[in-house]
């Protein structure tokens, strides 16, 4: 069932009948004119995406089989978030269709979209609905193309606006990545920042970034909107077309793309982590473990992320992924191939601190994990480690200690290790480096998630050997058995930790090779230069 026939059917039934009568044949004529010719293009796009979409739909079907109420209630989280992303473009499509009679549709557009979504969803086709709306809008009113950058040759500094769904905070990997990029870009270019800000997490990082930006607007998530953005740009005197580049960061920024587009020559989006891929892994793990109680919630989040990231790929002029694996997934789903800019070692927060902490010696039988615990892959990985790996290491080495370092909510982990004095939770610390240096072994027991795992680079540049799952090394490609030890079962993971704790010569050899690899591949200078090339292209 195509968009044309669904709209036609919906406007002839139920509470929308009066709207359909008012519009008469206008909708039929416009839809026939603009949508029907798109059938061949839609089929071609579907062929390009079929393999990735089949995996997504399989996970979705398993998740929702006994949860029909999730799609029956228009007030639930899934529909609320999905509407916030899709409804604006759908309403614009109706404006194009109805012309001067738009006012007759305004009160009903959300109801119409709801009914259309249900029709598509029954066939596993929300991707198709989003695609149909996007293709229709492209036909009736092509989005602005990037303007020529020839005029920019007259000046050396780019004008950059960063729109970020999280603050560039050093407290977590994605935030530290953005902190480093903006710190270096602002030395040679003019950077404005429009960002969500949470004082209890971000206040220290804001002080570190003082003086880096031309203009800055910080707000909570509730105020993070296109209306707030446009109002702010007017207040600071930024006219249409002012910026050379607008860089959108994190999924929440997707909903601001259309609002901010007129203010820049080109708009980009960073897949800081391919959340859709990460959640697909989580769904697969839950299905394999027959943990079906969380499926409804996971499915809601999954589809919210899928629609958001699909729009982030489709509606921008360039895209950035942090690993080749993420880029492969995004290309398979959206047909768009992102550029890859990895997450590198922070000059101020890692490299200089490592050099000043060289005299800190590893403590015997001490293992360290570094993470931000409001990020679910870190919680998932630690649950797996504490339940299945930690007891095995403890039985082999009674004096073993485990340091869990980083900000965020660790309450669920502390419940697992209640009365276990061998596990120490540090909470947030101003400088993570001394804690890494205290470890004789560092671990990445990650079983879900996507993106790049900066903690492996941090462990390695500090001269500490790591045991990691395969997922923890994706996008980094440290050589197993030489610069890192890879283990994917609890037994193997525990065995490699014990080996590094008890064999000092082997521990030292792995440490040396890990540090050399990190130095050779993960410094920022060449990757910042590549990012600027993308901005200028």
C-alpha positions in Angstrom: 0.0 0.0 0.0 1.6 3.3 -1.1 1.3 6.7 0.4 -1.1 7.8 -2.2 -3.6 5.0 -1.6 -3.3 5.4 2.2 -3.9 9.1 2.2 -6.8 8.6 -0.2 -8.3 5.9 2.1 -7.7 7.9 5.3 -9.3 11.0 3.9 -12.5 9.0 3.0 -13.0 7.5 6.4 -13.6 8.3 10.0 -13.1 11.8 11.5 -11.2 13.0 8.5 -14.1 12.7 6.1 -15.0 16.3 6.5 -11.5 17.4 5.7 -11.5 15.1 2.6 -14.8 16.7 1.4 -13.4 20.2 1.8 -10.3 19.5 -0.2 -12.3 17.7 -2.9 -10.0 16.5 -5.7 -7.0 18.7 -4.8 -5.2 16.0 -2.9 -5.9 13.4 -5.5 -4.4 15.5 -8.3 -1.3 16.6 -6.3 -0.6 13.1 -5.1 -1.0 11.6 -8.5 1.3 14.3 -9.9 4.1 14.0 -7.4 4.0 10.6 -5.8 3.0 8.0 -8.4 6.2 8.6 -10.5 8.3 7.8 -7.5 7.5 4.1 -7.5 10.6 3.0 -9.4 12.8 5.1 -7.2 11.3 3.7 -4.1 11.8 0.1 -5.3 15.4 0.8 -6.2 16.1 2.3 -2.8 14.5 -0.6 -1.1 16.8 -3.0 -3.0 19.8 -1.1 -1.8 18.7 -1.4 1.8 17.0 -4.8 1.9 19.6 -6.8 3.8 20.0 -4.4 6.7 16.3 -3.7 6.9 15.5 -7.4 7.0 17.7 -7.7 10.1 16.0 -4.7 11.7 12.5 -5.9 10.9 13.3 -9.4 12.2 14.3 -7.9 15.5 11.2 -5.7 15.5 8.8 -8.5 14.7 10.2 -10.6 17.6 10.0 -7.7 19.9 6.5 -6.7 19.2 4.7 -10.0 18.7 3.0 -9.9 22.1 3.0 -6.1 22.6 0.4 -4.8 20.3 -0.6 -2.3 22.9 2.7 -0.5 22.2 1.5 0.5 18.8 -2.2 1.0 19.8 -1.7 3.9 22.1 -0.8 7.2 20.5 0.3 8.7 23.7 3.2 6.3 24.4 6.8 7.2 24.2 7.4 5.6 20.8 4.8 7.6 19.0 5.6 10.8 20.9 9.3 10.7 19.8 8.5 9.4 16.3 6.0 12.2 15.8 8.5 14.8 17.0 10.9 13.7 14.2 8.5 12.9 11.3 5.4 15.1 11.9 7.0 18.4 10.8 8.0 17.0 7.4 4.7 15.3 7.0 2.8 18.5 7.8 5.0 20.3 5.2 3.9 17.6 2.7 0.3 18.3 3.4 0.9 22.0 2.9 2.4 21.3 -0.5 -0.7 19.2 -1.3 -3.4 21.5 0.0 -2.1 24.9 -0.9 -4.4 27.7 0.3 -6.7 25.1 2.0 -3.9 24.2 4.5 -5.9 25.7 7.4 -8.5 23.0 7.0 -5.9 20.3 7.7 -4.0 21.7 10.6 -6.2 20.2 13.4 -6.1 16.8 11.8 -2.6 16.3 10.5 -1.4 14.4 13.6 -4.4 12.1 13.5 -3.8 11.4 9.8 -0.1 10.6 10.4 -1.1 8.3 13.3 -3.4 6.3 11.0 -0.9 6.2 8.2 1.8 5.0 10.6 -0.4 2.2 11.8 -1.0 1.1 8.2 2.7 1.1 7.4 3.7 -0.5 10.7 1.5 -3.5 10.2 3.5 -4.2 7.1 6.9 -3.5 8.8 7.2 -0.4 6.7 7.9 2.7 8.8 11.1 3.1 6.9 9.0 3.1 3.7 6.7 5.8 5.1 9.6 8.0 6.1 11.2 7.4 2.7 7.9 8.2 0.8 7.4 11.5 2.7 11.0 12.5 2.1 10.9 11.7 -1.6 7.6 13.5 -2.0 9.1 16.6 -0.4 12.1 16.4 -2.6 9.9 16.3 -5.7 7.6 19.2 -4.8 10.3 21.4 -3.2 13.9 20.3 -3.4 15.9 21.1 -0.3 18.5 23.9 -0.8 21.8 22.6 -2.2 25.1 23.6 -0.7 26.2 27.0 -2.1 29.5 27.5 -3.8 32.3 28.0 -1.4 34.3 30.2 -3.8 33.8 33.3 -1.7 35.4 31.6 1.3 38.7 31.6 -0.4 38.9 35.3 0.5 39.3 34.4 4.2 41.2 31.7 6.0 38.8 31.1 8.9 35.7 29.0 8.6 32.5 30.1 10.3 31.2 27.0 12.1 28.1 26.4 14.1 28.0 23.3 16.2 24.5 22.1 17.3 24.9 19.4 19.9 22.5 17.2 21.8 25.1 16.8 24.5 27.7 19.2 25.8 31.3 18.6 24.8 32.2 17.2 28.2 35.4 15.4 29.2 33.3 13.1 31.5 32.4 10.6 28.7 34.0 9.4 25.5 31.8 11.2 23.0 31.9 14.4 24.9 35.7 14.2 25.2 35.9 13.6 21.4 33.9 16.8 20.7 35.8 18.7 23.4 39.1 17.9 21.6 37.7 18.7 18.1 36.2 22.0 19.1 39.3 23.0 21.1 41.5 22.5 18.1 39.1 23.9 15.5 38.5 27.1 17.5 42.3 27.9 17.3 42.0 28.5 13.6 38.3 29.0 12.9 35.3 30.9 14.3 33.1 28.4 16.2 29.6 29.1 17.8 28.0 26.5 20.0 24.3 25.7 20.6 24.1 22.8 23.0 22.2 21.0 25.8 24.0 21.5 29.1 23.7 19.7 32.5 25.5 21.6 35.2 26.2 18.7 37.5 28.0 16.9 34.7 29.3 19.6 32.4 30.3 22.6 34.6 33.9 21.6 34.9 34.3 21.1 31.1 32.6 24.5 30.5 35.3 26.2 32.5 38.0 24.4 30.5 36.4 25.6 27.3 36.1 29.2 28.4 37.1 31.6 25.6 37.0 28.9 22.9 33.7 30.0 21.3 32.5 33.2 19.6 28.9 32.8 20.8 27.4 30.1 23.0 23.9 29.2 24.0 23.3 26.5 26.6 20.0 25.0 27.7 18.3 22.0 29.1 16.7 19.3 26.8 13.2 20.8 27.0 14.4 24.1 25.4 16.5 22.4 22.7 14.4 23.2 19.7 14.3 24.8 16.3 12.4 27.8 17.7 15.0 28.4 20.4 17.8 28.1 17.9 16.3 30.5 15.3 15.5 33.0 18.1 19.1 32.8 19.4 20.6 33.3 15.9 18.5 36.4 15.5 19.5 37.8 18.9 23.3 37.4 18.1 22.8 38.8 14.6 23.5 35.8 12.5 21.8 36.2 9.1 20.6 33.5 6.7 23.6 31.9 5.0 26.1 33.2 7.6 27.9 29.9 8.5 30.1 28.0 6.1 29.4 24.7 8.0 26.8 23.6 10.5 27.8 20.5 12.4 25.0 18.5 14.2 26.1 16.2 17.0 24.2 13.4 18.7 20.7 12.1 17.7 18.7 14.9 19.4 20.2 17.4 17.0 18.4 15.7 14.0 15.1 17.5 14.8 16.9 20.9 14.4 18.4 20.2 10.9 15.6 21.8 8.9 15.4 24.8 11.2 19.1 25.5 11.0 19.7 24.7 7.3 19.0 28.2 5.9 21.8 29.6 8.1 24.6 27.6 6.5 26.2 26.6 3.2 26.2 22.9 4.2 25.0 20.9 7.1 26.6 17.7 8.5 25.7 15.1 11.1 28.0 13.0 13.3 27.0 9.4 14.2 28.9 9.7 17.5 27.8 6.1 18.0 25.5 4.3 15.5 22.7 3.9 18.1 20.5 1.8 15.8 23.3 -0.7 15.4 24.0 -0.7 19.1 20.4 -1.3 19.9 20.1 -4.0 17.3 23.0 -5.8 19.0 21.2 -5.4 22.4 18.0 -6.8 20.9 19.8 -9.8 19.5 21.5 -10.4 22.8 18.2 -10.2 24.7 16.5 -12.6 22.2 19.4 -15.1 22.5 19.1 -14.9 26.3 15.3 -15.2 26.0 14.9 -12.0 28.1 11.6 -10.8 26.6 10.4 -8.6 29.4 12.3 -5.6 28.2 11.4 -6.0 24.5 8.6 -3.3 24.4 10.8 -0.6 25.8 13.8 -1.6 23.7 11.7 -1.6 20.6 10.4 1.9 21.3 13.9 3.2 21.7 15.1 1.3 18.7 12.6 2.8 16.3 13.1 6.3 17.7 16.8 5.9 17.0 16.3 4.3 13.6 14.1 7.1 12.3 16.4 9.7 13.8 19.6 8.3 12.3 18.0 7.6 9.0 16.9 11.3 8.8 20.4 12.3 10.0 21.9 10.5 7.0 19.3 11.5 4.4 18.7 15.1 5.3 22.4 16.4 5.6 25.1 17.3 3.1 27.8 15.2 4.7 28.0 12.6 7.4 30.7 11.5 9.9 31.1 8.1 11.5 33.7 7.1 14.0 34.5 3.6 12.8 34.4 1.8 9.4 32.0 -0.7 10.9 29.5 2.0 11.8 29.9 3.5 8.3 29.2 0.1 6.7 26.0 -0.2 8.7 24.8 3.3 8.0 25.5 2.9 4.3 23.5 -0.4 4.2 20.5 1.1 5.9 20.4 4.6 4.4 22.3 4.3 1.1 24.6 7.1 2.3 28.3 6.4 3.1 29.7 8.6 5.9 33.3 9.7 6.1 35.2 8.1 9.0 36.9 10.3 11.6 38.0 8.2 14.5 38.1 9.2 18.2 41.7 10.0 19.1 43.8 10.7 22.2 43.0 13.9 24.0 46.1 16.2 24.1 45.0 18.0 27.3 43.0 15.3 29.1 45.2 12.2 28.2 48.6 12.8 26.6 49.9 15.6 28.9 48.5 13.8 32.0 50.1 10.5 31.1 53.4 12.2 30.7 53.1 13.8 34.1 52.0 10.5 35.8 54.9 8.3 34.6 56.1 7.8 38.1 52.9 6.1 39.2 53.5 2.3 39.3 50.9 -0.4 38.8 49.5 -1.9 42.0 49.8 -5.7 42.4 46.7 -7.7 41.3 44.8 -4.5 40.4 42.4 -4.4 37.5 40.8 -1.2 36.2 37.7 -0.4 34.2 37.0 3.2 33.0 33.5 4.2 31.9 30.6 6.7 31.9 27.8 4.8 33.6 24.8 6.7 32.2 25.7 5.0 28.9 24.0 1.6 28.7 26.8 -0.4 26.9 29.1 0.3 29.9 26.4 -1.0 32.3 25.7 -4.0 30.1 29.4 -4.9 29.9 30.0 -4.5 33.6 27.0 -6.6 34.5 28.5 -9.4 32.4 31.9 -8.9 33.9 30.8 -8.8 37.5 28.5 -11.8 37.2 30.6 -14.1 35.1 34.3 -13.0 35.0 35.0 -11.3 38.3 34.2 -14.4 40.5 36.6 -16.5 38.3 39.5 -14.1 38.7 38.8 -13.7 42.4 39.0 -17.5 42.9 42.3 -17.7 41.1 43.9 -14.6 42.8 42.5 -13.9 46.2 44.3 -10.6 46.5 42.8 -9.3 43.3 41.2 -5.8 43.4 38.8 -4.2 40.8 38.6 -0.4 40.4 35.5 0.9 38.6 36.3 4.5 37.6 33.9 7.1 36.2 30.8 9.2 36.6 27.2 8.1 36.3 24.8 5.9 38.1 26.4 2.6 39.3 23.7 1.6 41.7 22.7 -1.5 39.7 26.3 -2.6 39.7 26.8 -1.9 43.4 23.8 -4.1 44.1 25.5 -7.0 42.3 28.7 -6.5 44.3 27.1 -5.8 47.7 29.4 -6.9 50.5 32.3 -7.6 48.0 35.2 -5.5 49.3 37.4 -6.4 46.3 35.4 -4.0 44.1 35.9 -0.2 44.5 33.7 2.4 42.9 35.5 5.8 42.6 32.6 7.8 41.1 33.6 10.9 39.1 37.2 12.0 39.4 38.9 15.1 38.1 41.8 13.1 36.5 41.3 9.5 35.4 44.9 9.0 34.5 46.3 8.1 37.9 43.6 5.5 38.3 44.5 3.9 35.0 48.2 4.0 36.0 47.4 2.1 39.2 46.0 -0.8 37.3 48.3 -3.7 36.3 45.6 -4.7 33.8 42.8 -2.8 32.2 39.6 -4.3 30.8 36.9 -3.6 28.1 34.3 -6.3 28.8 31.8 -4.7 26.3 29.0 -6.9 24.9 26.9 -4.2 23.2 27.2 -0.8 21.7 28.7 0.7 18.6 31.1 3.6 17.9 34.7 3.7 18.9 36.0 2.7 22.4 38.3 5.5 23.4 39.2 3.8 26.6 41.3 1.2 24.9 43.5 4.0 23.5 43.6 5.6 26.9 44.7 2.4 28.6 47.3 1.8 25.9 48.9 5.2 25.8 49.3 5.0 29.6 51.3 1.8 29.1 48.8 -0.6 30.5 47.8 -3.9 28.8 44.2 -4.6 28.1 41.8 -7.5 27.9 38.9 -6.7 25.6 36.0 -8.4 23.9 35.9 -8.3 20.1 33.3 -5.5 20.3 35.7 -3.4 22.4 38.4 -3.5 19.7 36.1 -2.7 16.7 37.3 0.3 14.7 40.6 0.2 16.5 42.2 -3.0 15.2 44.8 -3.6 17.9 46.5 -6.9 17.0 45.2 -9.7 19.3 47.9 -11.4 21.3 50.4 -8.5 20.8 48.9 -5.1 21.6 45.7 -6.4 23.2 44.2 -9.7 24.4 40.8 -10.5 22.9 38.4 -12.8 24.7 34.6 -13.3 24.3 33.7 -15.9 26.9 33.9 -15.5 30.6 36.3 -18.3 30.9 38.7 -16.9 28.3 38.4 -13.4 29.6 39.3 -14.4 33.2 42.2 -16.5 31.9 43.8 -13.6 30.0 43.4 -11.3 33.1 45.1 -13.9 35.3 47.9 -14.3 32.7 48.6 -10.6 32.7 48.5 -10.3 36.5 51.0 -13.2 37.0 53.4 -13.0 34.0 55.3 -9.7 34.3 57.4 -10.3 31.2 54.3 -10.9 29.0 52.5 -8.0 30.7 55.4 -5.6 29.8 55.6 -6.8 26.2 51.9 -6.2 25.6 52.1 -2.8 27.2 55.0 -1.7 25.0 53.2 -2.7 21.8 49.9 -1.2 22.9 51.5 2.2 23.6 53.4 2.2 20.3 50.2 1.3 18.3 48.2 4.1 20.0 50.9 6.7 19.4 51.1 5.7 15.7 47.4 5.7 14.9 45.4 7.8 17.3 46.7 11.4 17.5 44.3 14.1 16.4 46.4 16.3 14.0 45.8 14.3 10.7 42.2 13.6 11.5 41.4 17.2 12.3 43.0 18.2 9.0 40.8 15.6 7.2 37.7 17.0 9.0 38.5 20.6 7.8 38.9 19.2 4.2 35.4 17.8 4.5 34.1 21.2 5.7 35.8 22.9 2.7 34.8 20.4 0.1 
